[in-house]
C-alpha cells in the first residue's frame, strides 16, 4: 500500500497546503508546469515522479521527461502534462494508451480538476488541477489517494488561488 499525492501547475511556487495535505504521502507525482526551484524543494520533502510542462525551461526538461510510464503496487501509470481526458485525448496519447494499457492516466495543463473513469480504455484519468497561484483557475487543488492493488480513498483539497499574506 502506498499513499500518493498528485499535483500539477505549480508554476514556481509551492503553497504551504502542499506540505500539510501531503505530509502522510509516500510519494508525490507532479504532472508538469513545475517552474524554477520547485523540484529540489519537493525532493527534500518526498520522493517525486514528475514530467515537464509547456512552461518549463531546459533545466527542468533535462531533469524530467515529457512522459512517464511506471508501475506502483501492481498498477501501470502513464503521466504527461498535456494529454487530454477521456474521449478528448491528444492523438499521440490515445495511441500510447492503446499500446500500453495503463490503469491510471494523469495529465495537467488545463488547471481544471478532473477525476474520470474511462470505460473505453478501462483506466482512471486524474487531472489534479492547478496547485499554484498563476493561471485562470478560481481555486487551487491537490489530489491524494491510496494505491493498494487498486486506487482508493481519493481525497481533494481546495484552497484560494490567491496567496494570503502569510504565504507570500
Secondary structure as the mmCIF struct_conf table of DSSP 4:
data_model
#
loop_
_struct_conf.conf_type_id
_struct_conf.id
_struct_conf.beg_label_comp_id
_struct_conf.beg_label_asym_id
_struct_conf.beg_label_seq_id
_struct_conf.end_label_comp_id
_struct_conf.end_label_asym_id
_struct_conf.end_label_seq_id
STRN STRN1 UNK A 2 UNK A 7
TURN_TY1_P TURN_TY1_P1 UNK A 11 UNK A 12
HELX_RH_AL_P HELX_RH_AL_P1 UNK A 16 UNK A 21
TURN_TY1_P TURN_TY1_P2 UNK A 22 UNK A 24
BEND BEND1 UNK A 26 UNK A 26
STRN STRN2 UNK A 27 UNK A 30
BEND BEND2 UNK A 32 UNK A 32
TURN_TY1_P TURN_TY1_P3 UNK A 36 UNK A 37
HELX_RH_AL_P HELX_RH_AL_P2 UNK A 38 UNK A 45
BEND BEND3 UNK A 46 UNK A 46
STRN STRN3 UNK A 47 UNK A 50
TURN_TY1_P TURN_TY1_P4 UNK A 54 UNK A 55
HELX_RH_AL_P HELX_RH_AL_P3 UNK A 58 UNK A 63
BEND BEND4 UNK A 64 UNK A 64
BEND BEND5 UNK A 66 UNK A 66
STRN STRN4 UNK A 67 UNK A 72
TURN_TY1_P TURN_TY1_P5 UNK A 73 UNK A 74
STRN STRN5 UNK A 75 UNK A 80
BEND BEND6 UNK A 81 UNK A 82
TURN_TY1_P TURN_TY1_P6 UNK A 86 UNK A 87
HELX_RH_AL_P HELX_RH_AL_P4 UNK A 91 UNK A 100
BEND BEND7 UNK A 103 UNK A 103
STRN STRN6 UNK A 104 UNK A 106
BEND BEND8 UNK A 109 UNK A 110
STRN STRN7 UNK A 113 UNK A 118
TURN_TY1_P TURN_TY1_P7 UNK A 119 UNK A 122
STRN STRN8 UNK A 123 UNK A 128
BEND BEND9 UNK A 132 UNK A 133
BEND BEND10 UNK A 135 UNK A 136
BEND BEND11 UNK A 138 UNK A 138
STRN STRN9 UNK A 139 UNK A 147
BEND BEND12 UNK A 148 UNK A 150
STRN STRN10 UNK A 151 UNK A 160
BEND BEND13 UNK A 161 UNK A 162
HELX_LH_PP_P HELX_LH_PP_P1 UNK A 163 UNK A 164
HELX_RH_3T_P HELX_RH_3T_P1 UNK A 165 UNK A 167
#
